[in-house]
Amino acid sequence: MGFGVTKSTHSFIHAGLPDSGTPLTNKLVLEGNAMFDQLTSELDVPFTRIGKLFVVMKKNEVEILKKKKEDADAAGVPGVRIVNSKELRAMEPNLTKEAVAALFTPTTGLVSPWELVIALSENAMENKVEFMLNAKVTGISVPRDHTFVINTTRGSVTSKFLINAAGLFADDIAKMVGEDDFSMVPVKQERSILDERVTDLVNHLVRSPITGDFVSPTKKELKAKKSNVIIGYTSEKIEDKNDVSTSREGFQRVFNFAKRMFPAFSTKDIITSFAGLVPLNTRTNDYIIEASKKVPGFINAILGGSGVGASPAMAKLIAEILADCGLKLVPKQDFNPYRKGIPDFRELPDDQKEALITENPQYAHVVCRCETVTEGEIVEAIRRGARTLDGIKFRTKAGMGRCQGGFCTPRVVQILARELGVPVTKITKREDNSQLLLFKNKGGERQNEIARS
C-alpha cells in the first residue's frame, strides 16, 4: 500500500496558496490542511507545521511574493506574511546571503506520506474494512441492474457503487465502464536525499516561487533527533506511467538549486536519488471528483499535485457524492478513529527504551545501524502485515539510512523468512516477481537453519 505515486511524493502538506483555474484543488488543499492535526494525532503519525519560505534572490522578484500574499489573503490562508532579509536570516541562518526576501506560510505541514497510508490502512482494518491486495483489475461489467462486477486476478467483487481512485491508471479503470473523456499523464519529479550530517542546516521548507525547486527537512521538526534533507523539483510531462528513472541532468539541477540556497551542502552528502510521478488528467487542470453522468454509481476521485494534503477533504466530498447518488449513510456506532504506531525505538527516552526491552528483548537487537531499527520493530511490522523488504522499510525505516540497506538487508530477509515460515528465496523486495535470492548455494541447508533460528 502506498507504493505508487504516494511513495515517491514529497512530504509536504501545503498551506493552500491558490492557483488560477483550479478551484476544486484550491478548496480541498486548504480544507485538507486544517484537518491534519486531528487526523495524524488519532492515527499516531508524526506531523508538524514546519512552515514554507518562498525565497527570492532579486529585489524585483518581491512583486511575485506580494501577488502571492494577496491571493492567499483572499483565499483565507492563515498567517501568510512577507519576511525581509534580516528576519529570513534569523529563520534560516545557513541560507545564502543572496536571498533578499521570502513569503512565509506557517501552516505548511510535514508528514511521511507512506506512514500516513499505512496508518489509514491499519485503522480501516481495525474497523472491519476488507482488502484485496495484489489484485489487478482485469475488467468491469455493468449489468442492467447497475451492479458493478469487478474482475481481478484474485477473483470478482460486486458493488452498487464504484470509486475510481486509481491515480495514474484512473483512465484505464474509467474506460472499463465506458468513460473515455480523459487520459492520465505523468509528470516526473526528481528527488535526492541528503545525509543526517546536514540535519541542522535547514529549518523550513525552502522553495523557489518561480521554478518550484525546493529544499526541506524530512522529519527535523517532528521531534526526531536526526533527519535527512530532501531536495527536488518537478519536470516536464512524460509518456511512460512506469518511468521512475533518474537522470544526470535532473540530479544536477536539483543539487545546483540546493547548493545555491545552502552553500554548505556537498555532493558527498547525497545518499540516494529517486523519481516519482504526479498524475495529471487531460480534461482539466483541476482535480476530477464527481459522479459519472453516463454510468450510475461510478465516481471518479482523481487528484494531482498536493493530493496527499487534499485527501482528507476529498474523502468528505466523496461521502457527500455517495449520499447524493442514493447510498444511505449510517454512522458506525463502534467506529474507532485511533491507531497506535510502531514504537520508534531510536527516538524514545532511555527509560522507555529499557522498559520496552524488558517487555520484549527483541528491542535490544539493532538490525539497521544507520537508523537504529531493532528486531522488535521489524517483527511488529510483520505482525501488522509487512510481507516484503519494502514493506519493512516503509514501516520502520530499516534500509533508509546512509548505507541504503547494505548492512541490514540480509538480516531483515532472515527475519521475514523466520516469521513468515518460508525459505529466504521466497522473500521479495516488493512484488511477487522481485525475489532477492534466486536459488540456494552449496551451503543452502545451513542458511535455512540460520533463517529459522
Number of C-alpha atoms within 10 A of each C-alpha: 15 16 13 15 17 21 19 20 22 22 23 23 29 24 28 27 23 21 13 9 11 13 13 15 25 22 17 24 26 24 20 25 24 19 15 23 15 10 18 19 15 16 20 17 24 19 22 20 22 25 21 26 26 22 28 23 16 11 10 10 16 19 11 15 22 15 11 21 21 13 16 21 16 11 15 13 20 15 13 21 19 20 19 14 17 13 13 21 17 10 15 17 15 16 23 16 15 13 19 20 24 28 24 23 26 19 22 22 25 29 24 21 23 21 21 21 18 21 23 19 18 20 20 17 12 15 14 10 10 10 10 10 8 12 13 12 16 15 16 20 15 18 9 7 7 15 16 22 17 18 17 16 11 13 12 15 12 14 12 15 17 18 17 18 15 17 23 23 17 19 22 20 21 22 15 16 16 13 16 12 11 17 17 21 20 24 21 24 23 24 26 22 23 25 18 20 13 17 19 14 18 21 21 24 24 25 25 18 18 11 11 13 21 25 27 27 28 26 22 22 19 18 12 14 13 20 22 25 25 23 28 27 24 20 15 8 15 12 11 12 16 11 14 15 12 17 13 8 9 20 18 12 16 22 24 16 20 24 18 15 24 19 15 13 18 13 11 8 17 19 17 16 18 16 21 24 29 24 24 24 22 12 12 11 14 21 23 19 20 16 20 14 10 10 14 17 21 23 23 21 21 25 26 23 17 21 24 26 29 28 19 19 19 25 14 12 16 18 13 13 17 20 12 11 16 12 14 9 10 6 7 8 6 7 12 12 14 17 19 13 17 17 15 16 22 16 14 14 9 11 9 12 18 15 12 18 16 12 10 12 14 16 23 17 14 18 24 26 16 19 21 18 24 22 21 21 24 28 19 17 21 18 12 13 12 20 20 22 22 18 23 25 20 22 21 24 20 28 25 18 22 19 15 15 20 11 15 18 18 14 15 24 23 21 22 27 21 19 15 17 11 15 19 26 15 19 25 21 18 16 13 11 10 13 17 17 14 12 11 13 8 8 8 12 10 9 16 18 11 12 20 17 9
